[in-house]
Amino acid sequence: MSSRLTPSISITVRGIQHRLLWAGIIAPILFAAVIIIDGLFKSGYSAADEAISYLEVGVNGWIQQTNFIIFGLLLIVFTVGYILCMRPIVGRVWISIVGIFLVLSHLGWIIAGLFVPNPYLTPQNTVHAILHQLSPIIIFLFLAIASLVLGVKLVFTRRWRAYGWYCLIIGLLMTVFPIVSLVYLITPALVGNFVGNVNSRSPNDGWTNRIVLLVGPIAWYLISATVVMLHVDQKIETSKGLEV
């Protein structure tokens, strides 16, 4: 019995993959929207000076806590679709490795929501605050590894080279953040401007925090979901043509 899918079944499978990939676009947009709105209305909060994590502190802190957790869960849904779509391109073994690293990275967002930092400008030396500070290291480190593995595989793959180079470059850039964050945990003042969680006020820490997140993981999710979705759309159109 042949294991090949008929065109109609193939279209259905790719349609499901397409819907799963949408989570990679919806999640960052929803995440950013909540941050912006919550930051505007949270009393005493300064988006320019404070990292987004401090939205979890105080009145209505549950909003950002929930935002982190939902973001991580949606990204796991996206990863399922991403793995299914990229498996024929990268190979079963390699995409499984990438998938593990991606899920580990997404768990970092959930950890960020479960463990709240201490208030702004206070020592981050409690258990829950330290665990929260570990979350961005988890997010960036494992996403960087996944991106680098993808880059190495895709730069030699026809029609995927541009995306492969993007994964390589952004993967290398994202490795900087875990290193800086680890140094911060040891010597906070040394890298306070980059991380944005020091115990003294530094202008524009909040903007720096947001730019790093935007250029790194958030852009990666949006670009990856869009690129893979476009390839899925092309395959669906090709399958429809064959069916006709």
C-alpha positions in Angstrom: 0.0 0.0 0.0 1.4 3.4 -1.0 2.1 5.9 1.9 1.9 8.9 -0.4 -1.0 11.3 0.2 -3.5 12.0 -2.5 -3.7 15.7 -3.6 -6.9 16.4 -1.6 -5.5 14.9 1.6 -2.2 16.7 1.1 -4.0 20.0 0.8 -5.9 19.3 4.0 -2.7 18.5 5.9 -1.0 21.6 4.6 -4.0 23.6 5.6 -3.7 22.4 9.2 0.0 23.3 9.1 -0.9 26.7 7.8 -3.2 27.3 10.7 -0.6 26.2 13.2 1.9 28.6 11.7 -0.5 31.5 12.2 0.2 31.2 15.9 3.7 32.4 15.2 2.3 35.6 13.8 -0.6 36.1 16.2 1.5 35.5 19.3 4.0 38.3 18.8 1.4 40.8 17.8 -0.9 40.0 20.7 2.1 40.0 23.1 3.3 43.4 21.9 -0.3 44.9 22.0 -0.8 43.8 25.6 2.6 45.3 26.6 1.9 48.6 24.9 -1.7 49.0 26.4 -0.7 47.7 29.8 2.3 50.0 29.9 0.2 53.0 29.0 -2.4 52.5 31.7 -0.3 51.1 34.6 0.1 53.7 37.2 3.7 54.7 38.0 5.2 52.6 35.2 7.7 54.1 32.8 8.0 52.2 29.5 11.1 54.2 28.7 13.0 53.2 31.9 11.5 49.9 33.0 11.8 46.5 31.4 8.5 44.8 30.4 9.0 42.3 33.3 8.1 45.0 35.8 4.6 45.1 34.4 4.1 41.9 36.4 4.7 43.8 39.7 2.0 45.5 41.7 -1.6 46.2 40.7 -2.9 44.2 37.7 0.4 42.4 37.5 -1.5 39.3 36.5 -2.0 40.9 33.0 1.6 40.6 32.0 2.0 37.3 33.8 -0.8 35.9 31.7 0.6 37.6 28.6 4.0 35.8 29.1 2.3 32.4 29.7 -0.1 32.7 26.7 2.8 33.9 24.5 4.8 30.8 25.4 1.9 28.4 24.8 1.1 29.9 21.4 4.7 29.7 20.4 4.6 26.0 21.2 1.6 25.6 18.9 3.5 27.5 16.2 6.5 25.1 16.7 4.3 22.1 15.9 3.4 23.6 12.6 7.0 24.7 11.9 8.4 21.3 12.6 5.8 19.6 10.3 6.5 22.0 7.5 10.3 22.0 7.8 10.8 18.3 8.3 11.0 17.6 4.5 13.5 20.4 4.1 15.8 20.0 7.0 15.3 16.3 7.7 13.6 14.4 10.5 16.6 14.2 12.9 17.7 17.8 12.5 14.2 19.3 12.8 13.6 17.2 15.9 16.7 18.7 17.5 15.6 22.2 16.4 12.1 21.5 17.8 13.4 20.5 21.2 15.5 23.7 21.4 12.5 25.9 20.3 10.2 24.4 22.9 12.8 24.9 25.6 13.1 28.5 24.5 9.3 28.9 24.6 9.2 27.5 28.1 11.4 30.5 29.1 8.4 32.8 28.4 6.2 30.7 30.6 8.8 30.7 33.4 8.8 34.5 33.1 5.1 34.6 33.8 5.2 32.1 36.6 8.0 33.8 38.6 7.6 37.6 39.2 10.6 39.9 39.6 11.0 42.2 42.6 9.9 45.8 42.2 11.9 48.1 40.0 15.1 49.5 41.6 15.1 46.9 44.4 17.6 44.0 44.7 16.6 41.0 42.6 17.9 38.4 45.1 14.8 36.4 46.0 14.2 32.9 44.6 11.3 34.0 42.4 13.2 37.0 41.1 16.3 35.0 40.3 14.2 32.4 38.5 12.6 35.2 36.5 16.0 36.5 35.5 17.0 33.1 34.3 14.0 33.1 31.9 15.6 35.5 29.2 18.7 33.4 29.3 16.6 30.3 28.5 14.7 32.1 25.8 17.7 33.6 24.0 20.1 30.7 24.4 17.9 27.9 23.1 16.4 30.0 20.3 20.0 31.0 19.3 21.0 27.4 19.1 17.9 26.4 17.1 18.5 29.3 14.7 22.1 28.4 14.2 21.3 24.8 13.5 18.7 25.8 11.0 21.1 28.3 9.4 23.8 25.7 8.9 21.4 23.4 7.2 19.5 25.9 5.1 22.3 28.0 3.6 23.1 25.1 1.4 19.4 24.4 0.5 18.0 25.9 -2.7 15.2 28.5 -2.2 16.0 28.6 1.5 19.4 30.2 1.5 18.2 33.8 2.3 16.3 32.5 5.3 19.3 30.3 6.2 21.6 33.3 6.3 19.1 35.2 8.4 19.0 32.3 10.9 22.8 32.2 11.1 23.2 36.0 11.6 20.4 36.4 14.1 21.5 33.2 15.9 25.0 34.6 16.4 23.6 38.0 17.6 21.2 36.3 20.1 24.1 34.4 21.7 25.3 37.7 23.1 22.2 38.2 25.3 22.7 35.0 27.4 26.3 35.9 28.0 25.5 39.4 29.0 22.7 38.1 31.3 24.9 35.7 33.0 27.5 38.4 33.6 24.6 40.6 34.9 23.6 37.9 37.5 27.2 38.0 38.8 27.9 41.8 38.4 24.7 43.7 37.8 26.2 47.2 37.4 28.6 46.0 34.7 25.9 45.4 32.1 22.9 47.2 33.6 22.3 49.3 30.5 21.9 46.2 28.3 19.7 44.1 30.6 17.7 46.9 32.1 17.2 45.3 35.6 19.9 47.1 37.7 19.2 48.5 41.1 19.8 52.1 40.0 17.9 54.1 37.5 19.4 54.2 34.0 17.7 56.2 31.3 16.1 54.3 28.4 16.5 50.8 30.0 13.0 50.1 29.0 13.5 51.0 25.4 16.7 48.9 25.2 14.8 46.0 26.7 12.1 46.3 24.0 14.5 46.8 21.1 16.5 43.6 22.1 13.3 41.6 22.2 12.0 43.0 19.0 15.2 42.5 17.0 15.8 39.1 18.5 13.0 36.6 19.3 9.9 38.5 18.2 11.3 39.3 14.8 12.4 35.6 14.4 9.0 34.3 15.1 7.3 36.7 12.7 9.8 36.2 9.9 10.0 32.4 10.3 6.2 32.0 10.4 5.8 34.2 7.3 8.6 32.6 5.3 7.4 29.0 6.0 3.8 30.0 5.5 4.6 31.4 2.0 6.2 28.1 1.1 3.2 26.2 2.3 0.9 28.4 0.3 2.9 27.7 -2.8 2.7 24.0 -2.2 -1.1 24.2 -1.7 -1.5 26.0 -5.0 0.7 23.5 -6.8 -1.3 20.6 -5.3 -4.6 22.2 -6.4 -3.2 22.5 -9.9 -2.3 18.9 -9.9 -5.7 17.9 -8.6 -7.5 19.8 -11.4 
